[in-house]
Amino acid sequence: MSGLFGIIESAKKAIHSSRVGMEVTSHNVSNVNTPGYTRQRVELSSTDVLTSKRGMANAGVKVIGIKQIRDEFVESEIRRVSNLMGTYSVEREILGRIESLINEPSDVGLGQLIQNFFNAFDDLAKNPEDRALRVTVVQTGKALSQRFNDIFQSLLGIKKDVLSELEAKIKSVNEIVSEIAKLNVSEIRLLYAGAETNPCLKMVNETVKNTLIEFKNNLKTLKKIAEEKQKAIVEFDYDRIEDAVKQEEGIVAEIEKFFGADFEKKKLFDLLKNEPELCRLRDEIESEASEVKKLNSENRYLLSHSISFVKGLIEVFQEAGKINKRV
């Protein structure tokens, strides 16, 4: 395609490429205040060189695609800091509730009750025949055991609230994972059809960034107050999320039917090749879940020692009661 017609064709391609660039620029300006919008740019490339008897001739420029301008390093740093901020905010809220519950240091707190209990025993050891001191030991023991019981019941209430919130978050994540699966199907269809996939990428990125990070923070909070029953809850709901992100037969069948190809069985996260940060978030969530399981075993050890301590207090109260009856 040389000569006059070749020059006209090259000019037409240049005008077309410039028009596409102006449209993308206009689109960027229009969405300058749109939350979550990522600036786009036109990717240009020279057309294939034409060869003829007279030699080689250039055929102008062509548009090869419209790409989002993304800095993965900056995004990863923002998400890392957001993870820390979310984690510390939730921890501050939960620990603040526990701090108000323990109420230390205080004249009527747990520490003071324990001190009074052992002081009463010291006084009784110096004068074991004093009936009033025996009554004091019994009363201080009852006050201490009541305080232990109140703290325990309050901690169970905090645990119940956190688990209820976690269940709600898990339900929300499952719904959003299903939405991401649909977006992936749409993205793959657009990709193979040669259409623009930036809208789908934007929706996937924003959805995952706002939900998986929040789920990860709630899982870290659960780890901080892990107890016996948490193991079953985490395992059950975490399996639900694994099931949600695993390759679904319906989605793969639909893709294979559409493209007529046998796709490799992959998890949903592996389909998001444009957002590798999701794989890192998935690994961190799996790591947090394993730490929860580890803390469960440690808490069982501490719980057994706490039970032994309480049994020892009960035996002391019983002995004090027997002494009181004999007197």
C-alpha positions as CSV (number, residue, x, y, z in Angstrom):
1,M,0.0,0.0,0.0
2,S,2.3,2.7,-1.3
3,G,1.7,5.9,-3.1
4,L,-1.2,8.3,-2.6
5,F,-3.6,5.8,-1.2
6,G,-1.0,4.6,1.3
7,I,-0.4,8.1,2.5
8,I,-4.1,8.6,2.9
9,E,-4.5,5.3,4.8
10,S,-1.7,6.2,7.2
11,A,-3.2,9.6,7.8
12,K,-6.6,8.0,8.5
13,K,-5.1,5.7,11.1
14,A,-3.3,8.5,12.7
15,I,-6.5,10.6,12.9
16,H,-8.3,7.5,14.3
17,S,-5.6,6.9,17.0
18,S,-5.6,10.6,18.0
19,R,-9.4,10.6,18.2
20,V,-9.3,7.5,20.6
21,G,-6.7,9.4,22.7
22,M,-8.9,12.4,22.9
23,E,-11.9,10.2,24.0
24,V,-9.8,8.6,26.7
25,T,-8.5,11.9,27.9
26,S,-12.1,13.3,28.0
27,H,-13.2,10.2,29.9
28,N,-10.4,10.7,32.5
29,V,-11.3,14.4,32.9
30,S,-15.0,13.5,33.3
31,N,-14.2,11.0,36.1
32,V,-11.7,13.1,38.0
33,N,-13.9,13.2,41.1
34,T,-15.2,9.6,40.7
35,P,-14.3,7.5,43.8
36,G,-12.1,4.5,42.9
37,Y,-11.6,5.6,39.3
38,T,-8.2,4.8,37.8
39,R,-6.7,7.0,35.1
40,Q,-6.4,5.3,31.6
41,R,-4.2,5.8,28.7
42,V,-4.1,4.6,25.1
43,E,-1.5,2.1,24.0
44,L,-0.2,2.8,20.5
45,S,1.9,0.8,18.2
46,S,3.2,1.1,14.7
47,T,1.5,-1.1,12.1
48,D,3.2,-3.9,10.3
49,V,5.7,-2.8,7.7
50,L,4.6,-3.5,4.2
51,T,7.0,-5.0,1.7
52,S,6.8,-4.6,-2.1
53,K,9.0,-4.7,-5.1
54,R,9.9,-1.1,-4.4
55,G,11.0,-1.9,-0.9
56,M,9.5,-1.5,2.6
57,A,6.8,1.0,3.5
58,N,5.4,2.0,6.9
59,A,1.7,1.9,7.3
60,G,1.1,4.3,10.1
61,V,0.0,3.8,13.7
62,K,-2.7,1.7,15.4
63,V,-4.4,1.5,18.8
64,I,-3.5,-1.8,20.6
65,G,-5.5,-1.2,23.7
66,I,-6.6,1.1,26.6
67,K,-4.7,0.4,29.9
68,Q,-5.2,1.6,33.4
69,I,-2.3,3.6,34.9
70,R,-1.6,1.7,38.1
71,D,1.4,1.8,40.5
72,E,1.3,-1.6,42.1
73,F,4.0,-0.7,44.6
74,V,2.1,2.3,45.9
75,E,-1.1,0.3,46.0
76,S,0.5,-2.5,48.0
77,E,1.9,0.0,50.5
78,I,-1.5,1.7,50.9
79,R,-3.1,-1.7,51.5
80,R,-0.4,-2.7,53.9
81,V,-0.8,0.5,56.0
82,S,-4.6,0.2,55.7
83,N,-4.3,-3.4,57.1
84,L,-2.3,-2.2,60.1
85,M,-4.6,0.8,60.7
86,G,-7.7,-1.5,60.6
87,T,-6.2,-4.1,62.8
88,Y,-5.0,-1.6,65.4
89,S,-8.4,0.2,65.4
90,V,-10.3,-3.0,66.0
91,E,-7.8,-4.2,68.7
92,R,-8.1,-0.8,70.4
93,E,-11.9,-1.1,70.5
94,I,-11.9,-4.7,71.9
95,L,-9.1,-4.1,74.4
96,G,-10.8,-0.9,75.5
97,R,-13.9,-2.9,76.4
98,I,-11.8,-5.4,78.3
99,E,-9.9,-2.6,80.0
100,S,-13.2,-1.1,81.2
101,L,-14.3,-4.5,82.3
102,I,-11.2,-5.3,84.4
103,N,-11.1,-1.7,85.8
104,E,-7.5,-1.7,87.0
105,P,-6.0,-0.1,88.9
106,S,-8.9,0.5,91.2
107,D,-9.9,0.2,94.9
108,V,-12.6,-2.3,94.0
109,G,-10.9,-4.0,91.1
110,L,-9.7,-7.6,90.8
111,G,-6.2,-6.9,92.0
112,Q,-7.5,-5.3,95.2
113,L,-9.9,-8.2,95.9
114,I,-7.0,-10.7,95.5
115,Q,-4.9,-8.6,97.9
116,N,-7.7,-8.4,100.4
117,F,-8.2,-12.2,100.2
118,F,-4.6,-13.0,101.0
119,N,-4.3,-10.3,103.6
120,A,-7.3,-11.9,105.4
121,F,-5.5,-15.3,105.3
122,D,-2.4,-13.7,106.7
123,D,-4.4,-12.2,109.6
124,L,-6.1,-15.5,110.2
125,A,-2.7,-17.3,110.3
126,K,-1.5,-15.0,113.0
127,N,-4.7,-15.6,115.1
128,P,-6.5,-18.7,113.9
129,E,-8.9,-18.8,116.9
130,D,-10.4,-15.4,116.0
131,R,-14.0,-16.0,114.8
132,A,-14.2,-12.6,113.2
133,L,-11.1,-13.2,111.1
134,R,-12.6,-16.5,109.9
135,V,-15.7,-14.7,108.7
136,T,-13.6,-12.1,107.0
137,V,-11.7,-14.9,105.1
138,V,-15.0,-16.4,103.9
139,Q,-16.4,-13.0,102.9
140,T,-13.3,-11.9,101.0
141,G,-13.3,-15.3,99.2
142,K,-16.9,-15.0,98.2
143,A,-16.3,-11.5,96.9
144,L,-13.2,-12.7,94.9
145,S,-15.1,-15.6,93.4
146,Q,-18.0,-13.4,92.5
147,R,-15.7,-11.0,90.7
148,F,-14.1,-13.8,88.8
149,N,-17.5,-15.0,87.7
150,D,-18.6,-11.5,86.6
151,I,-15.4,-11.0,84.5
152,F,-15.9,-14.4,83.0
153,Q,-19.5,-13.8,82.0
154,S,-18.6,-10.4,80.6
155,L,-15.7,-11.8,78.5
156,L,-18.2,-14.4,77.2
157,G,-20.4,-11.5,76.1
158,I,-17.6,-9.8,74.3
159,K,-16.7,-13.0,72.6
160,K,-20.3,-13.6,71.5
161,D,-20.4,-10.1,70.0
162,V,-17.2,-10.5,68.1
163,L,-18.2,-13.9,66.8
164,S,-21.6,-12.5,65.7
165,E,-19.8,-9.7,63.9
166,L,-17.4,-12.2,62.2
167,E,-20.3,-14.4,61.0
168,A,-21.9,-11.3,59.4
169,K,-18.6,-10.4,57.8
170,I,-18.2,-13.9,56.5
171,K,-21.7,-13.9,55.0
172,S,-20.9,-10.6,53.3
173,V,-17.6,-11.9,51.9
174,N,-19.3,-15.0,50.5
175,E,-21.8,-12.8,48.7
176,I,-19.1,-10.5,47.3
177,V,-17.0,-13.5,46.2
178,S,-19.9,-14.7,44.2
179,E,-20.1,-11.2,42.7
180,I,-16.4,-11.3,41.8
181,A,-16.9,-14.7,40.2
182,K,-19.5,-13.2,37.8
183,L,-17.2,-10.2,37.1
184,N,-14.4,-12.6,36.2
185,V,-16.6,-14.4,33.7
186,S,-17.6,-11.0,32.2
187,E,-13.9,-10.0,32.1
188,I,-12.8,-13.1,30.4
189,R,-15.5,-12.8,27.8
190,L,-14.5,-9.2,27.1
191,L,-10.9,-10.1,27.0
192,Y,-11.3,-12.8,24.4
193,A,-13.8,-10.7,22.4
194,G,-11.1,-7.9,22.2
195,A,-13.3,-5.4,24.2
196,E,-12.2,-3.1,27.0
197,T,-12.0,-4.8,30.4
198,N,-11.1,-1.8,32.5
199,P,-14.7,-1.4,33.9
200,C,-14.6,-5.0,35.2
201,L,-11.1,-4.6,36.5
202,K,-12.1,-1.4,38.4
203,M,-15.1,-3.2,40.0
204,V,-13.1,-6.2,41.0
205,N,-10.2,-4.2,42.4
206,E,-12.5,-1.9,44.5
207,T,-14.6,-4.8,45.7
208,V,-11.7,-7.0,46.8
209,K,-9.7,-4.2,48.3
210,N,-12.7,-3.1,50.5
211,T,-13.8,-6.5,51.6
212,L,-10.9,-9.0,51.9
213,I,-8.9,-6.5,53.9
214,E,-11.8,-6.0,56.3
215,F,-12.3,-9.7,56.6
216,K,-8.6,-10.1,57.4
217,N,-8.7,-7.5,60.1
218,N,-11.7,-9.2,61.7
219,L,-9.9,-12.5,61.6
220,K,-6.9,-10.9,63.4
221,T,-9.3,-9.6,66.1
222,L,-10.7,-13.1,66.5
223,K,-7.2,-14.4,67.0
224,K,-6.5,-12.0,69.9
225,I,-9.4,-13.4,71.9
226,A,-9.4,-17.0,70.6
227,E,-11.1,-19.6,72.9
228,E,-12.3,-23.2,72.7
229,K,-15.4,-22.6,70.6
230,Q,-13.6,-20.3,68.1
231,K,-11.8,-23.2,66.5
232,A,-15.0,-24.8,65.2
233,I,-16.4,-21.5,64.1
234,V,-13.2,-20.4,62.2
235,E,-12.8,-23.8,60.6
236,F,-16.4,-23.9,59.5
237,D,-16.7,-20.4,58.0
238,Y,-13.2,-20.4,56.6
239,D,-14.1,-23.6,54.7
240,R,-17.1,-21.8,53.3
241,I,-14.8,-19.0,52.0
242,E,-12.5,-21.6,50.5
243,D,-15.5,-23.3,48.8
244,A,-16.6,-19.9,47.5
245,V,-13.2,-19.1,45.9
246,K,-12.5,-22.5,44.6
247,Q,-13.2,-23.2,41.0
248,E,-16.9,-23.7,40.6
249,E,-18.1,-26.2,38.1
250,G,-20.9,-24.0,36.9
251,I,-18.6,-21.1,36.1
252,V,-16.0,-23.3,34.3
253,A,-18.7,-25.1,32.4
254,E,-20.1,-21.7,31.2
255,I,-16.6,-20.5,30.2
256,E,-15.8,-23.8,28.4
257,K,-19.2,-23.6,26.6
258,F,-18.5,-20.0,25.6
259,F,-15.0,-20.5,24.3
260,G,-15.0,-24.2,23.5
261,A,-11.8,-24.8,25.4
262,D,-10.8,-26.9,28.4
263,F,-9.7,-24.5,31.0
264,E,-7.3,-25.5,33.7
265,K,-9.0,-25.9,37.0
266,K,-8.0,-22.9,39.1
267,K,-9.3,-21.1,42.1
268,L,-11.1,-17.8,41.7
269,F,-8.1,-15.9,43.0
270,D,-5.9,-17.3,40.3
271,L,-8.2,-15.8,37.6
272,L,-7.4,-12.3,38.9
273,K,-4.1,-12.1,37.2
274,N,-4.4,-8.4,37.0
275,E,-4.4,-8.1,40.8
276,P,-1.6,-10.3,42.3
277,E,-2.1,-8.5,45.7
278,L,-5.2,-10.8,46.2
279,C,-3.0,-13.9,46.4
280,R,-1.0,-12.3,49.1
281,L,-4.1,-11.4,51.1
282,R,-5.4,-14.9,50.7
283,D,-2.1,-16.3,52.1
284,E,-2.2,-13.9,55.0
285,I,-5.8,-15.0,55.8
286,E,-4.7,-18.6,55.7
287,S,-1.8,-17.8,58.0
288,E,-4.1,-16.0,60.5
289,A,-6.4,-19.0,60.5
290,S,-3.5,-21.3,61.4
291,E,-2.5,-19.0,64.2
292,V,-6.0,-19.1,65.6
293,K,-5.8,-22.9,65.6
294,K,-2.5,-22.7,67.4
295,L,-3.9,-20.2,70.0
296,N,-6.8,-22.6,70.6
297,S,-4.5,-25.3,71.8
298,E,-2.6,-22.8,74.0
299,N,-5.8,-21.5,75.5
300,R,-6.9,-25.0,76.4
301,Y,-3.7,-25.3,78.4
302,L,-4.3,-22.0,80.2
303,L,-7.9,-22.9,80.8
304,S,-7.0,-26.1,82.5
305,H,-4.6,-24.3,84.8
306,S,-7.3,-21.7,85.5
307,I,-9.7,-24.4,86.4
308,S,-7.2,-25.9,88.8
309,F,-6.7,-22.5,90.4
310,V,-10.5,-22.1,90.9
311,K,-10.8,-25.6,92.3
312,G,-8.0,-24.7,94.8
313,L,-10.0,-21.6,95.8
314,I,-13.1,-23.7,96.2
315,E,-11.3,-26.1,98.5
316,V,-10.0,-23.2,100.6
317,F,-13.5,-21.9,100.9
318,Q,-14.8,-25.3,101.9
319,E,-12.1,-25.7,104.6
320,A,-12.8,-22.2,105.8
321,G,-16.5,-23.1,106.0
322,K,-15.7,-26.2,108.0
323,I,-13.6,-24.2,110.5
324,N,-16.4,-21.7,110.8
325,K,-18.9,-24.4,111.6
326,R,-16.7,-26.0,114.2
327,V,-16.3,-22.6,115.9
